[in-house]
Amino acid sequence: MSSKMTPQFLAALTQIGQPYQLHEPLAQHTTFRLGGPAQIWLAAQSVTALVQAVQLAREYAVSFFILGGGANLLISDNGFAGLVIQNRTSRVQFPEINAASSSVTLTVDSGVILPNLARRCAKRGLAGLEWAAGVPGTIGGAVVNNAGAYGSDIAHDLLRAELLSPTGERVWQAADWFEYRYRWSRLKGQASHETAWVVLQAELQLAVAPVAEVEQRLADFNTRRKASQPPGATIGSMFKNPPGDYAGRLIEAVGLKGYRYGQAQISPIHANFFQNLGRATATEVYHLITTAQQAVAQKFNIQLELEVEVIGE
Ligand SMILES: Cc1cc2nc3c(=O)[nH]c(=O)nc-3n(C[C@H](O)[C@H](O)[C@H](O)COP(=O)(O)OP(=O)(O)OC[C@H]3O[C@@H](n4cnc5c(N)ncnc54)[C@H](O)[C@@H]3O)c2cc1C
């Protein structure tokens, strides 16, 4: 245990009344299926519990981070020495749709799973999130990363979001506060999770459209994704695309498409996707990352930057 994680802290954490585990393997909670244990893992099932867990960690000066769907995280084999707060909040407030509505406002907890929400919206004839049907993770992760696909993104749908501030206030911020850019917001890669803003809820504006039309668009996006994206355990795009080029093209051009190290592999289908073949370690993935970075730098004088976030050493 870290020096800060005292019996008093554990007792206070238990009082929140949410499921928690000591030494929980984080591999079970990431799409990459790798990552060592969390010293403590707690699943926050309500916004109140999420706020309480963050406040407690701050009060007791315990390191923590918020885990959404784990779809953008490379977690060290040593795991995380502190508290991992898994966001399992799940409330969706669907509005009444009447004949005169052309758009509606939807309020969702930040732990809602984005592709599930996209499908539920399509079934109700709510248009705007079809791009998200194949984008794993939570609303909170999407708000932080400005997740998007096929020319749209969460910035396009977001009206405002409720946040827990670094000093513990709950505040609603309009979409322009996030300073959205391509796959980026001012919350992305916050220097320290201890002083970070935490996304609690989001308000989305969606258009009202015929159900068949929305479902067809969603199905089309899914078909396109299945045709281009490797199956199995991945974390999506490993590197950012450098200006005017594609990371996948560069990695392929240096002959590393399909390159395997231990149980980790640069996908033979799409070179910016790395795969866990079953029992890969973060160390093996890190070897692939540095191999690709060095080869691309040597041949093209381009430094590939990680799109994914690395947690731990
Ligand atoms: C197969 C696959 C395909 C993908 N395709 C796409 C794609 O097409 N487009 C795209 O944009 N992305 C894509 N991704 C990446 C991923 O889906 C997004 O980055 C997603 O938004 C991550 O959300 P998450 O909830 O999993 O965040 P996590 O990976 O759990 O966390 C990422 C970061 O956000 C922080 N965070 C999470 N929730 C909160 C919160 N409530 N408050 C504050 N901070 C928070 C975490 O602390 C961490 O720093 C893909 C990933 C995979 C595995």
The ligand as an SDF file (V2000), in Angstrom:
LIG
                    3D

 53 58  0  0  0  0  0  0  0  0999 V2000
  -11.4330   -0.9070  -31.3310 C   0  0  0  0  0  0  0  0  0  0  0  0
  -11.3360    0.5650  -31.0030 C   0  0  0  0  0  0  0  0  0  0  0  0
  -11.7520    1.5050  -31.9430 C   0  0  0  0  0  0  0  0  0  0  0  0
  -11.6700    2.8620  -31.6580 C   0  0  0  0  0  0  0  0  0  0  0  0
  -12.1140    3.7470  -32.6000 N   0  0  0  0  0  0  0  0  0  0  0  0
  -12.1510    5.0620  -32.2880 C   0  0  0  0  0  0  0  0  0  0  0  0
  -12.7030    6.0050  -33.2260 C   0  0  0  0  0  0  0  0  0  0  0  0
  -13.1660    5.6760  -34.3070 O   0  0  0  0  0  0  0  0  0  0  0  0
  -12.7260    7.3150  -32.8510 N   0  0  0  0  0  0  0  0  0  0  0  0
  -12.2420    7.7450  -31.6430 C   0  0  0  0  0  0  0  0  0  0  0  0
  -12.3150    8.9410  -31.3640 O   0  0  0  0  0  0  0  0  0  0  0  0
  -11.7010    6.8630  -30.7570 N   0  0  0  0  0  0  0  0  0  0  0  0
  -11.6530    5.5520  -31.0510 C   0  0  0  0  0  0  0  0  0  0  0  0
  -11.1140    4.6590  -30.1470 N   0  0  0  0  0  0  0  0  0  0  0  0
  -10.5620    5.1590  -28.8680 C   0  0  0  0  0  0  0  0  0  0  0  0
  -11.5900    5.2200  -27.7300 C   0  0  0  0  0  0  0  0  0  0  0  0
  -12.7960    4.6180  -28.1210 O   0  0  0  0  0  0  0  0  0  0  0  0
  -11.8640    6.6660  -27.3210 C   0  0  0  0  0  0  0  0  0  0  0  0
  -10.6600    7.3290  -26.9980 O   0  0  0  0  0  0  0  0  0  0  0  0
  -12.8280    6.7470  -26.1360 C   0  0  0  0  0  0  0  0  0  0  0  0
  -13.3400    8.0630  -26.0610 O   0  0  0  0  0  0  0  0  0  0  0  0
  -12.2000    6.3570  -24.8080 C   0  0  0  0  0  0  0  0  0  0  0  0
  -13.2140    6.4070  -23.8080 O   0  0  0  0  0  0  0  0  0  0  0  0
  -13.0650    5.5700  -22.4570 P   0  0  0  0  0  0  0  0  0  0  0  0
  -14.2860    5.7830  -21.6530 O   0  0  0  0  0  0  0  0  0  0  0  0
  -12.7200    4.1630  -22.7720 O   0  0  0  0  0  0  0  0  0  0  0  0
  -11.8300    6.3120  -21.7710 O   0  0  0  0  0  0  0  0  0  0  0  0
  -10.6470    5.6050  -20.9610 P   0  0  0  0  0  0  0  0  0  0  0  0
   -9.7540    4.9120  -21.9250 O   0  0  0  0  0  0  0  0  0  0  0  0
  -11.1770    4.8190  -19.8240 O   0  0  0  0  0  0  0  0  0  0  0  0
   -9.9120    6.9050  -20.3920 O   0  0  0  0  0  0  0  0  0  0  0  0
   -9.2200    7.7830  -21.2590 C   0  0  0  0  0  0  0  0  0  0  0  0
   -8.8620    9.0560  -20.4830 C   0  0  0  0  0  0  0  0  0  0  0  0
  -10.0620    9.7850  -20.1980 O   0  0  0  0  0  0  0  0  0  0  0  0
  -10.1650    9.9990  -18.7930 C   0  0  0  0  0  0  0  0  0  0  0  0
  -11.5710    9.9140  -18.4220 N   0  0  0  0  0  0  0  0  0  0  0  0
  -12.4490    8.9200  -18.7070 C   0  0  0  0  0  0  0  0  0  0  0  0
  -13.6540    9.2210  -18.1980 N   0  0  0  0  0  0  0  0  0  0  0  0
  -13.5270   10.4190  -17.5640 C   0  0  0  0  0  0  0  0  0  0  0  0
  -14.4220   11.2440  -16.8430 C   0  0  0  0  0  0  0  0  0  0  0  0
  -15.6960   10.9040  -16.6260 N   0  0  0  0  0  0  0  0  0  0  0  0
  -13.9580   12.4220  -16.3590 N   0  0  0  0  0  0  0  0  0  0  0  0
  -12.6580   12.7720  -16.5380 C   0  0  0  0  0  0  0  0  0  0  0  0
  -11.7520   12.0260  -17.2040 N   0  0  0  0  0  0  0  0  0  0  0  0
  -12.2010   10.8600  -17.7180 C   0  0  0  0  0  0  0  0  0  0  0  0
   -9.3620    8.8710  -18.1650 C   0  0  0  0  0  0  0  0  0  0  0  0
   -8.9630    9.2010  -16.8410 O   0  0  0  0  0  0  0  0  0  0  0  0
   -8.1980    8.7910  -19.1210 C   0  0  0  0  0  0  0  0  0  0  0  0
   -7.3070    9.8390  -18.8300 O   0  0  0  0  0  0  0  0  0  0  0  0
  -11.1800    3.2980  -30.4090 C   0  0  0  0  0  0  0  0  0  0  0  0
  -10.7620    2.3570  -29.4520 C   0  0  0  0  0  0  0  0  0  0  0  0
  -10.8340    1.0000  -29.7440 C   0  0  0  0  0  0  0  0  0  0  0  0
  -10.4280    0.0080  -28.7070 C   0  0  0  0  0  0  0  0  0  0  0  0
  1  2  1  0
  2  3  1  0
  2 52  2  0
  3  4  2  0
  4  5  1  0
  4 50  1  0
  5  6  2  0
  6  7  1  0
  6 13  1  0
  7  8  2  0
  7  9  1  0
  9 10  1  0
 10 11  2  0
 10 12  1  0
 12 13  2  0
 13 14  1  0
 14 15  1  0
 14 50  1  0
 15 16  1  0
 16 17  1  0
 16 18  1  0
 18 19  1  0
 18 20  1  0
 20 21  1  0
 20 22  1  0
 22 23  1  0
 23 24  1  0
 24 25  2  0
 24 26  1  0
 24 27  1  0
 27 28  1  0
 28 29  2  0
 28 30  1  0
 28 31  1  0
 31 32  1  0
 32 33  1  0
 33 34  1  0
 33 48  1  0
 34 35  1  0
 35 36  1  0
 35 46  1  0
 36 37  1  0
 36 45  1  0
 37 38  2  0
 38 39  1  0
 39 40  1  0
 39 45  2  0
 40 41  1  0
 40 42  2  0
 42 43  1  0
 43 44  2  0
 44 45  1  0
 46 47  1  0
 46 48  1  0
 48 49  1  0
 50 51  2  0
 51 52  1  0
 52 53  1  0
M  END
$$$$
